[in-house]
Amino acid sequence: MQEFKDHLTGTLIPFWKSMRDDEFGGYYGWLGYDLKLDRKAVKGCILNSRILWFFSNACRVLEDKTLLDEADHAYAFLRDYCLDRQNGGVYWSLTFDGKVEESLKHTYNQAFAVYALSSYYRVSRKEEALKLAFDLFGLIEGKCRDDKGYLEAFTAEFGPADNEKLSENGVMAEKTMNTLLHVFEAYTELYDVTKDEQVGNCLKWILDIFAEKVYNPSKRRQEVFFDGDWNTLIDLHSFGHDIETAWLIDRGCEVLGDEAYSEKMHAITKELEACVYEKAYRNHSLANEAENGVVNTLRIWWVQAETVVGYTNAWQKAPEHKEYLQAAEDVWQYIKTYIVDKRSGSEWLWCVNEDGSPVEGKPVVEPWKCPYHNGRMCMEMIKRLS
């Protein structure tokens, strides 16, 4: 536990404090592989939501009230610049000085703002933040879903738009496992701080979708990209998302407190954990994904972080599976050896090759590279091992 606390307080928190923009607000949006800071880079709204989540939770877990100042700074930027006061919702990205850079509205983006605002409310008790979280919850439920699940991308006025942001591997998805997962994650946090009945009902609805549409029992995995009717578009096994989903669904069931749902979903999460362990845990780390049976062997930073939490959670559920605890410890050693960037002024590399050598050129900070996965890993392990 102490190692994770030391890494959080000695590496991650100081690094992200150094990314604070006191002139234009929020946090800088780009630090290259060469460790050159671009003060005029685009500021992704997902990045700033995740930073708000990070400092809010670090304040709570570490009981360090000085970190509330960082959370306040991130909150002010989200409130004053990321929100569209005319049409509602959170923009995709802003210029360095807070002007709208890309006005796309994405359900994934709205979810992360709900996640962050709920966490910030927990430590700040600012009713304004909770109101904004519920406003976005209402917007997601009112404009970003149909009778089958959550839609993805919209124009600024919430007209339909192509889902380029959350589609990969040559497909254009109308629905994705990834967006569904992070709506669930956000609603779990909102429900945990409010116990709002409507939010709880939405959690149950999402769990039913995971069980009936997203999870593939014959392959013991989640499908990833779908058309509007939940027909899968590609043969893709995302190892990192499956182990992340396993523990996030377990957490959601715990917060929800419904025994029937817990029993139903635990049967699925156990299969996800076992399948990923069998297929992707190699060389002290987790491979990225497999498309059409071909494994992408890159070791991605966030995948390793989620693996540590996921297999610690799996072992805590079933202590007889000591191989899961060993896997979590093994991957943490791998992270310290290969993923943590030893250069001064950095934190984690984006990814490394199977042999642990760095993939040069990938930035240390950009709109998707943030303190959410690695920071959460540290905080989860502090809580779970204390």
Buried (B, 14 or more C-beta within 10 A) or exposed (E): EEEBBEBBBEBBBEBBBEBBBEEBBBBBBBBBBEBEBBEEBBBBBBBBBBBBBBBBBBBBBBEEEEBBEBBBBBBEBBBEBBBBEEBBBBBBBBBBEBEBBBBBBBBBBBBBBBBBBBBBBBBBEBEEBBEBBBBBBEBBBEBBBEEBBBBBBBEBEBEEBEBEBBBBBEBBBBBBBBBBBBBBBBBBBBBBBBEBEBBBEBBBEBBEBBBEBBBEEEEBBBBBBBEEEBEBBBBBBBBBBBBBBBBBBBBBBEBBEBEEBBEBBBEBBBBBBBBBBEBBBEEBBBBBBBBEEEBBBBBBBBBBBBBBBBBBBBBBBEEEBEBBBEBBBBBBEBBEEBBBBEEEEBBBBBBBEBEBEBBEEBBBBBBEBBBBBBBBBBBBBBEBEE
